[in-house]
Amino acid sequence: MTGRNVLVVGGGIGGLSAAIALRQAGLAVTVLERQHDLHSSIFGVGIIQPINALRALDALGCAQACMDAGYPASEWGAMYDVDGNHLHPCGARRSRDPTCPR
């Protein structure tokens, strides 16, 4: 450790990702989160990891663990017009990009 301390406020996906990267850079990190554990918040449920997010998680060394803990979505949602009429579903498919973590 370098003797420098960093305080990260918020234990969501952004705060925890920042904390991991800072620790990997050799800094001492403390994360403050108002919830008593990481499973007690309703925020962040149903997180979809697009390719750029998977690459960022891979750079942090935790993409595979995140993919192992989750499951693939069969649909991402749907498209609606301005009046709320359903236009079509938005199906999910696995990326064919060879640089994307698998």
C-alpha positions as CSV (number, residue, x, y, z in Angstrom):
1,M,0.0,0.0,0.0
2,T,1.2,3.5,-0.7
3,G,-0.2,5.0,2.5
4,R,-2.9,6.9,0.6
5,N,-6.5,6.2,1.6
6,V,-9.5,6.5,-0.7
7,L,-13.1,6.8,0.5
8,V,-15.7,5.5,-1.9
9,V,-19.3,6.5,-1.1
10,G,-21.8,3.9,-2.4
11,G,-21.5,0.2,-2.7
12,G,-23.3,-0.2,-6.0
13,I,-21.8,-1.5,-9.2
14,G,-19.9,1.8,-9.9
15,G,-18.6,2.2,-6.3
16,L,-17.5,-1.4,-6.0
17,S,-15.9,-1.3,-9.5
18,A,-14.0,1.8,-8.5
19,A,-12.9,0.2,-5.2
20,I,-11.6,-2.9,-7.0
21,A,-9.6,-0.8,-9.5
22,L,-8.2,1.5,-6.8
23,R,-7.1,-1.6,-4.7
24,Q,-5.5,-3.1,-7.8
25,A,-3.6,0.2,-8.1
26,G,-2.2,-0.2,-4.6
27,L,-4.4,2.2,-2.7
28,A,-6.2,1.6,0.6
29,V,-9.9,1.8,0.0
30,T,-12.9,2.1,2.3
31,V,-16.4,1.7,0.8
32,L,-19.4,3.3,2.6
33,E,-22.8,1.9,1.9
34,R,-26.0,2.8,3.7
35,Q,-27.6,-0.6,3.3
36,H,-26.5,-3.2,5.9
37,D,-25.5,-5.8,3.2
38,L,-25.3,-5.9,-0.6
39,H,-28.5,-7.9,-1.0
40,S,-30.8,-5.5,1.0
41,S,-31.2,-2.8,-1.7
42,I,-33.8,-3.0,-4.4
43,F,-31.6,-0.8,-6.7
44,G,-29.5,-2.5,-9.3
45,V,-31.7,-5.5,-9.8
46,G,-31.8,-6.9,-13.3
47,I,-28.5,-5.4,-14.4
48,I,-27.7,-6.1,-18.1
49,Q,-24.1,-6.3,-18.9
50,P,-23.5,-5.0,-22.5
51,I,-20.2,-5.8,-24.2
52,N,-18.4,-2.6,-23.0
53,A,-19.4,-3.4,-19.3
54,L,-18.2,-7.0,-19.7
55,R,-14.8,-5.7,-21.0
56,A,-14.6,-3.3,-18.0
57,L,-15.4,-6.2,-15.6
58,D,-12.8,-8.3,-17.4
59,A,-10.2,-5.6,-16.9
60,L,-11.0,-5.7,-13.2
61,G,-10.6,-9.5,-13.2
62,C,-14.2,-10.3,-12.3
63,A,-16.1,-10.7,-15.6
64,Q,-16.2,-14.5,-15.4
65,A,-17.4,-14.5,-11.8
66,C,-20.2,-12.1,-12.7
67,M,-21.3,-14.2,-15.7
68,D,-21.2,-17.3,-13.5
69,A,-23.4,-15.7,-10.9
70,G,-25.9,-14.4,-13.5
71,Y,-27.9,-16.0,-16.3
72,P,-28.5,-15.0,-19.9
73,A,-31.6,-13.0,-20.7
74,S,-34.0,-14.3,-23.4
75,E,-35.3,-10.8,-24.0
76,W,-34.1,-7.3,-23.1
77,G,-37.5,-5.7,-23.3
78,A,-39.6,-4.2,-26.0
79,M,-40.0,-1.1,-28.2
80,Y,-43.1,1.1,-27.8
81,D,-44.3,4.1,-29.7
82,V,-44.9,7.5,-28.0
83,D,-48.5,6.4,-27.3
84,G,-47.4,3.2,-25.5
85,N,-48.3,0.8,-28.3
86,H,-46.1,-2.3,-28.5
87,L,-44.0,-2.3,-31.6
88,H,-41.8,-5.4,-31.2
89,P,-39.8,-7.3,-28.7
90,C,-36.1,-6.8,-28.3
91,G,-34.6,-10.2,-28.3
92,A,-31.3,-11.0,-26.6
93,R,-28.4,-12.8,-28.3
94,R,-24.9,-13.6,-27.5
95,S,-22.3,-11.4,-29.0
96,R,-20.1,-12.8,-31.7
97,D,-17.4,-10.3,-30.9
98,P,-14.2,-12.4,-30.1
99,T,-12.9,-9.7,-27.7
100,C,-16.0,-10.1,-25.5
101,P,-15.5,-12.2,-22.4
102,R,-17.4,-15.5,-22.6
